[in-house]
Amino acid sequence: MCGRTACTLAPDELSRASRYRDRTGQRHRPRWKDGDTDKYRPSYNKSPQSFSPVLLSNRHFNKDAPVDECVLAAMRWGLVPAWFKENDPNKMQYNTSNCRSESLLEKKSYKDPLLKGQRCVILADGFYEWRRLEKEKQPFFIYFPQSQGGQVPSPQSTQEPKSDQDDSDWTGWRLLTIAGLFDSWTPPGGGEVLYTYTVITVDASPNLQSIHDRMPALLDGEDEVRRWLDFGEVKSLEAMKLLQPKSSLTFHPVSPLVNNSRNNSPECLQPVDPTVKKTIQPTASSKMMMSWLKTASPNKRKNPDEETTAKGPEGKLAAEKQTKPTGSLQQWLLGTGSSKKPKT
């Protein structure tokens, strides 16, 4: 399964990091679908019903566009079928955040989008999974291995910020490219179209089976991404052959902080030693000191839990809006830290 991801890049960084190849092998930088950069918020801890970036063919929005031309869009996690008759999409009675590759042609909710070519690629820094222990669960962060040179540009860099039209190669974090299906739903009484997606899952690869028996269906490389998205050239049954377990992943244990989806900070991703138990409780004096540090340092980012106590999808979205994660994922994993803020 896949019930939690992280995607910390700002919209313009995502565009640079998600270049794709067309049928001729030429690489392109996708633009965002109009208005969708306002819907997407970077987050260290994304859960279902939040909006995530997906890559898909522009033909789904513009009938005159080439099938192999791609765009970025912000879609809500958890597929709402086009035929759903309720006025409120939150009244869905079953979970559609994941769908098993083995049953894509068996369930109408997934069969219809699949046969219509409504395939998409969900973009993420990585995903979280929990290993069941005797009395508790240990979370892990799982992602593509990174190249030695793949570092997010330093916030201390003297270079000018990259523009939306910058064509230089992306040298930051390599994003996970996850196979998914999407659908568009319009309220029965009329209103704005809601685009939603589901993550396709397969049996876990051997190196992940000790954590969980399922994993997202990953598309490893630009050719697999192109074939999954090009529904004009690659028909549904052929595209399904791409849905295989991939062993090209690495992982590390992270703090139980990620267990609560309202926690949205770089600490969610940082490696921890699961054998070390924290037993020291904060004293009244230390609490006062922490409070003073927060108020005395104007550049100190507030704890997202103190920003909002709202629950549900709205509360999660509010937390994402308020924290505005930096996107300097690799620097945090390397322990160097960053005060960079995303470009929005």
Secondary structure, 3 states (H helix, E strand, C coil): CCCCEEECCCHHHHHHHCCEECCCCCEECCEECCCHHHCCCCEEEECCCCEEEEEEEHHHCCCCCCCCCEEEEEEEECCCCCCCCCCCHHHCCCCCCEEEHHHCCCCHHHHHHHHCCCEEEEEECEEEEEEECCCCEEEEEEECCCCCCCCCCCCCCCCCCCCCCCCCCCCCCCCEEEEEEEEEECCCCCCCCEEEEEEEEEECCHHHCCCCCEEECECCCHHHHHHHHCCCCCCHHHHHHHCCCCCCCEEEEECHHHHCCCCCCHHHCCECCCCCCCCCCCCHHHHHHHHHHHHHCCCCCCCHHHHCCCCHHHHHHHHHHHHCCCCCHHHHHCCCCCCCCCCC
